[in-house]
Amino acid sequence: MRVTEVRPSEEVCHEAGWFAWDFYLEKPLTEEDIGRFRPLGSFLYLSSLKKPFFKSEGEYFHIKGIRGEDHFRAAVHAQHTDLLNMLRERLEDT
């Protein structure tokens, strides 16, 4: 899965020391793509919902998205923006 663009999110959270980014993808997220985030920390995937939702959280990041969408949101603590590259590599690694 290739990430086509990463841009600052319109969701403002920087006052708490966190910054959100929207990751845009070349195709919609599949269950397999979502599973790549499972080893990163706490993981929740509600596959039985009409729009299956997932989130993964670690000490300095939060990821959330919906299966079938062509984007997801990641928030990282300001002192750990290097995690954005790790998240991108995790998804693009084949």
C-alpha positions in Angstrom: 0.0 0.0 0.0 1.5 3.3 -1.0 0.9 6.5 0.9 0.4 9.3 -1.6 0.3 12.2 0.8 0.7 13.1 4.4 -0.6 16.5 5.5 -1.5 18.3 8.8 -5.0 17.4 9.9 -7.7 20.0 10.3 -8.3 18.4 13.7 -6.6 20.7 16.1 -4.9 19.1 19.1 -1.5 21.0 19.3 -2.4 22.8 22.5 -1.9 19.6 24.3 1.5 19.0 22.7 0.1 16.6 20.0 -0.2 17.1 16.3 -2.5 15.2 13.9 -1.7 14.2 10.4 -3.9 12.7 7.7 -2.4 9.9 5.6 -3.9 9.6 2.1 -3.5 6.2 0.4 -3.5 5.0 -3.2 -6.4 2.7 -2.5 -8.9 2.0 0.3 -7.7 0.4 3.6 -8.3 -3.4 3.7 -8.4 -5.6 6.7 -4.9 -6.8 5.9 -3.6 -3.2 5.9 -5.3 -2.5 9.2 -3.7 -5.6 10.7 -0.2 -4.1 10.1 -0.9 -1.7 13.0 -1.7 -4.5 15.5 1.8 -5.0 16.8 2.4 -1.3 17.6 0.5 -1.1 20.8 -3.1 -1.4 22.1 -5.3 -2.2 19.1 -9.1 -2.2 18.6 -10.8 -3.3 15.4 -14.6 -3.3 15.3 -15.1 -5.4 12.1 -18.8 -6.0 12.7 -19.8 -2.3 12.4 -21.4 -1.0 9.2 -18.2 1.0 8.8 -15.5 -1.1 10.4 -13.4 1.1 12.7 -9.9 0.6 14.0 -7.6 2.4 16.3 -4.1 1.7 17.6 -2.4 3.5 20.4 1.1 3.7 21.8 2.7 5.9 24.3 3.4 8.8 21.8 0.9 8.1 19.0 -2.7 7.4 18.1 -4.0 6.0 14.8 -7.7 5.8 13.8 -9.5 5.0 10.6 -12.2 3.1 8.8 -11.8 0.1 6.6 -12.7 1.0 3.0 -11.6 4.6 3.3 -8.6 5.9 1.4 -7.1 7.8 4.4 -6.6 7.5 8.2 -5.5 9.9 10.9 -2.5 9.7 13.1 -1.6 11.9 16.1 1.8 12.1 17.5 3.4 13.9 20.4 5.4 16.9 19.3 8.7 15.4 20.6 8.1 12.2 18.7 7.3 13.3 15.1 9.8 10.7 13.9 7.0 8.2 14.5 5.2 9.5 11.4 7.9 7.9 9.2 7.6 4.6 11.2 3.9 4.6 10.6 4.3 5.2 6.9 6.9 2.5 6.6 4.7 0.0 8.5 2.0 0.5 6.0 4.2 0.6 2.9 6.3 -2.4 3.9 5.2 -5.4 1.7 
